[in-house]
Amino acid sequence: MAAITRLRLLHHSSPTLKPSLLLSKCPHSPSHSFNTNLRRKFSATPLCSNSVSTHQSSSSADGSGGSIVGDLLDYLNESWTHFHATAEAKRQLIAAGFHLLNENDEWDLKPGGRYFFTRNMSCLVAFAIGENTVNKDGFKPNLETHLIPLLSTKLEETLESKEKSTASSLKPAHHPLLMQALSDELNCGIHDIVSVELNICDTQPGCLGGGNDEFIFSGRLDNLASSYCALRALIDSCKLASDLSSEHAIRMVALFDNEEVGSDSVQGAGAPTMFQAMRRIVSCLVNEYVGEGAFERAIRHSFLVSADMAHGVHPNFMDKHEEHHRPEMQKGLVIKHNANQRYATSGVTAFLFKEVGKIHNLPTQEFVVRNDMGCGSTIGPILASGVGIRTVDCGIAQLSMHSVREICGKEDIDIAYKHFKAFYQTFSSIDRKLKVDF
């Protein structure tokens, strides 16, 4: 999951804040964005074709408008598991000049600085500080008996040979053939492997396809596509020193682990990782120079973008969507609404996020689930209800969600990237013009 956020702190009425004490912007992500009135913000949102050159989208990095699809495919093909995805994101952040923090250490943050940390090496939060003020009737597999991976057809021979070579009388937790394969890959003894977290992956690389190469076919599009677009947007929005020189907020992205199996884990969206980081950032930068409730006031001025993929309409199953809210591929980010609060979008947050796209000529779509259909949810309500932050739920339209090979539109990747980047760069000026509670 990706979350993009912007955090913004409120200035105390009497003392003057020094530049070194101000927050600016802070992420999926990922996905989500925050805004506060010391002019600090957090933004978190917070990822495939063999035929695409890894250098095809290099021009997008310098803002010249090139496509990032080739880079997305590279990212997807490197991200076999959540750990690989985090490692690749870490590599890109370090290459872009971000500094690695440790949650256990005391932080020394500076205006204009770019930082990130990981939790469990499967969850990542990155931020940049501005320099100015702070199907029910179908086949149902049995999950216990129908999804066991095939390893070999001659297990008896293998088992006999392995049992002769081990001195342990304890029954192994995993088949000896699997353990031998792992030890060979790691170049270590079988008994040197004390614990395993195993992921079964499709080894076919992501690629472009369709009659005009307009589709991306890949595993893990949900939700690495959102995560990559958010991560890339953060990196490219603060690539130059001047990008943060007039920033009043903190730009942030949070990429969470475990969302599809439940967000209640140490490294999941249900954990207070992002908000703990935001509170520490506020504490590091403002100290005693900001008055009562600095963090709480900062949250109220912040904005979060919960970025998760959306169920696009399939031409063979158009009746599964509400007639006037059918998200199409290649038509821009989908803003999600639900009266039962399965999504965190409100009228105000949808307006603000659409205004970002409108100013930059980026299309958006609206999605409401049919009343006779079930509705999934995202990390948006989890994060929004945790601290009361303004939140919008959005995503890239895709087909075959949660299957081994998923499909999305090539153009939507670039639209999402541009929208997230525009959010980091221009949301503050848009938000200042809107008054709701007064």
Secondary structure, DSSP 8 states (H G I E B T S, - for coil): -EEEEEEB-B--SSS---GGG---B-------B--BTBTB--B------TTS-TTTTGGGGGTS----HHHHHHHHHH-SSHHHHHHHHHHHHHHTT-EE--TTS-----TT-EEEEEETTTEEEEEEE-SS----SS----TTTS------S-HHHHHHHHHHH----S--SS-HHHHHHHHHHHTS-GGG-----------S--EEESTTS-EEEETTHHHHHHHHHHHHHHHHHTSSGGGTTT--SEEEEEE-S-GGG-S-STTSTTSSHHHHHHHHHHHHHHGGGS-TTHHHHHHHT-EEEEE--EE---TT-GGGS-TT----TTS-EEEEE-TTSSS---HHHHHHHHHHHHHTT--EEEEE--TTS-----SHHHHHHHHT-EEEEEE-EEESTTSSSEEEEHHHHHHHHHHHHHHHHHHHHHHTT-----
